[in-house]
């Protein structure tokens, strides 16, 4: 087998598109593959996850998107709309009705809430995070959304605590909260640059998302010690342009086009 592909061989093709019902079984696999640390202890129930995904897709519809690499789904992002502000977001379970979106999705809501983002290692290597995020921003801009909200995991928090020699369980709640708030600002040198220590939070922040608060016990996630960071993303269009339906639609379509042409994403503001 030739280790070095010739110039005639095609590079892997990554695309994003709306999710379909035939994707569900793959999305169940992807859920466990990317969140296996959350499901430690044998709590993963494939049938329950499948039912949740089916319900979620039936409600979210075009707001549930997937990323493919050479025809295989390697990433998914789902979103719901609501009229709740970021101050109203207390936990993932409450905000999404345990991920089903039943009773929490408001089809004409002014705000977006990112329900989940799961990408395999292969998907990450092919920059599906950028493509999926751009595709969802396109829809956000098209419908003239006000604010997008998400709860980011901080799964490397436990690793950082070990490196610092900190016995987290020996601390009281106030001390634990103070450490969690400190951690989300901790940086390290990566590729010659000071970047956030936590890889998951770093991906969001470097895409223009702003962390606003740290929430305790908002999601069952041992690696994050059950903390999540509430983040927001404002509509990038100036207010005068955002009010114009035609301009908003055209801007959204341009971003949508760029989402399937990764070389163009670097030109987005």
N, C-alpha and C positions, 0 to 999 in steps of 0.2 A: 504493500500500500504506500502510495506517495505521501510522504510527510508534508510536502510543500505543494499546495494546490496550484495548478496552472492558472494563467490569466483567463482561461476559458471557463473555469469552474465558477459557478455562481456563488456569491456570498450569501450567508443565511439571511432570509427575508423576514423582517419583523413588521407586523401590522397590528393596528387596534381596530376593533369593531364592536358593535353591540352584541351582548351575550344572547345565546339561543338556548332553548330547552335541551337540545342535544349536547350542550356543554356541561350539563349538571354533574354527571358522573366524574368528569375530569376536575370540576371545581371542588368536589368533595375531596378528591386526592390532593389537590393543591392546598386546600385548607389545612389538612393534617401535615403536609410536607413543610409548609411555611410557619405554622403555629404549633409544631410538635411540643415545644417547651411549655406552652400553655396547657396542653392536654396530657402532661405527665401524670402518671398514676392511673392510667387506663380509663380516663374520663371521655375519650373520644367515641361517640356513638354515630357511626356512619349514616345510619338510617335517619336519625334526628337531624344531622347536619344536612342531609339531602333534602329533607322536608323543609328545613329552614331556607335553603337555597332556592327551592321551587317557589315558595311563598314570596321570598324577596324579589325574585325575578318577575313574578306576576304583578307585583306592585311597582317596583322601580322601573321596569321596562327599559326605555332607552338610556336610563341613568345607571344601568349595570353594563359595564363594558369589559372586554377581555383583550389581552395581548397575545398574539401568536408569534412563534419563531418557527419558520419552516412548516407551518400548518398545525403545530402543536400548541395548545393553550399553556402559556407559561406565566400568566399574570392576570389579575382581575381587580377591578375597582368598582365599588357600588356606592351609590349616593341616594339620599332622599332630600326632598324639599320641605321646608317648614317656615313658620313665621316666628320661631323662637330666637331670641338673641343669645349671644354667647354666655351671658350671665345665667341663663336658664339651663345650660348643659351641666348636669351633675354626674351622670354616669352613662356609659355606653348602653348598658342594659335598659335603662329607663328611656333614653333618647331614641332607641331603635326598637323597643319592645323585644328585647333579647335577639336582635338581629333580623327579625321577621318583617319589620316596618309596618305591621298591622296597627292601624290607628295613629301612627306617628308621621306618615308621609302625607304632606299636603300638596297636591299636584300643582297648585299655582302659588306656592309659598315663595316669599321673597329671598329666603336664605337657603343655602345648600348645606347639608351635613354629610361628610364622607363616612360612610358606614364601615367600609373595610378596604384595605389595599393589601393584596398578597401577591408576591412575585417570587418565583423560584430563582435559584442561583443562575441558571442559564438565562432567564429573563432579565436579571439584573445585568449580566454581562452584555446583553444586547440593548440595554438602556430602555427597557419597557416602562420603568418608572417615569421617565421624561415623557414618553409617548402617551401613556395612560393619563397622566396628569394634564398634559396639554389638551387631550381630547375632552376631558371633563371641564377644563377651563373654557373650552370652546362652547360647550353647552351652557355653561354659567353665563358667559358673555352674551350669547344669543338670546337668552330669556331675560336679560338685564337684571341678573341677581345682584343682591346688595353685599352679602357676606357669606363666605364659605367657612365652615367650622369642621374641626376634626379633633379627635383625641389621639395623640401620638403615644405609643408605647415607649418605654426607655429600658429595653431589655439588657443593656450592658451596665445598668446600675449595680446589679449584684456583683459583676466582675470588678467594677471600680471599688466597691466596698472592700472586697477581698484584697485588692492591691493596696488599699489604704490601711489594712489591718483593723477594720472597724467591725465590731460585733453588733450588727444592726438590731438584733432581737433584744439585746440588753438595754436598749435605749427606750425612753418614754416617747409618747406620741409626738410631743412638741419637738424633741430632739430629732426624731426620725423625719418629721416634716421639714425641719430646717436643713437637714442633709439632702433631702430630695430636691429642695429648691436650689441648693448650692450646686448639686450635680448637673442640673440642666444647663448651667453656664460653664461647666468645666470643659477645657479644650485640650488638644494635644496636637503635636506636629504631624501632619499627613502631607506627603508630597511637597515638603518645604513650606507648608502653610499652617497657620493656627486654625484648626477647625474643631467643631464641637466633638466631644468624646463619644457621645452616643450616636451610632450609625443611623438608626432609624430617625431620630429627631433631626439629625444633621441633613438628611435627604430633604426633609420638608423645608427646613429653614433656608437651605441654599436654593430652593425654588421660589422663595419670596414669602413663605408662610411665617407668621409672627406668633411666637409663644406668648400667652397672656397669663396663664396660671397653672399651678400644679394641683391635681386632684388626687385625693387619697381614697383608696378602695372603690375606684370607679370601674374597675375591670379585674377579673380574676387572672392575674399574670404574675406568677412567682418570680420570674427573672427581673421584672420591674418592681418587685415588692408591692404589687397591686397599685402602683402609682401610674398616672397618665398625665400628659401635658396638654392642656387645652390650647389649641392654636386657631388662628383666624387668617383668612385671606380676603382682601377687599377687591372688588371689581376694579380691574386696572384701567378701564376707560374713564376719561374725564367726565364729570357729571353732565355737562352739556351734550356730549356725544352719547352717553348712556341712555339719555331720555329719548333719543332718536331710534325708533324701531329698525329702520332700514340700515342705519350705520351699525347698530349692534349686531344685526343679523349678518351683515357683510364681514364684520370683524370676527365674529364667531366662526364663520365658514372658512376664513383665511387660516385661523388657528387650527381648525379641524383638518384642513388640507396639510398643514405643516406637521400634524401629529403622525401622519403616515409617511413623512419625508424627514427623517431625523436630522439630516444635514441642514434643514431650514430652521430647526428649533433654536439653534444658537443665535438667530437673529431676533427672536422674540424678546420684548423688554422684560 
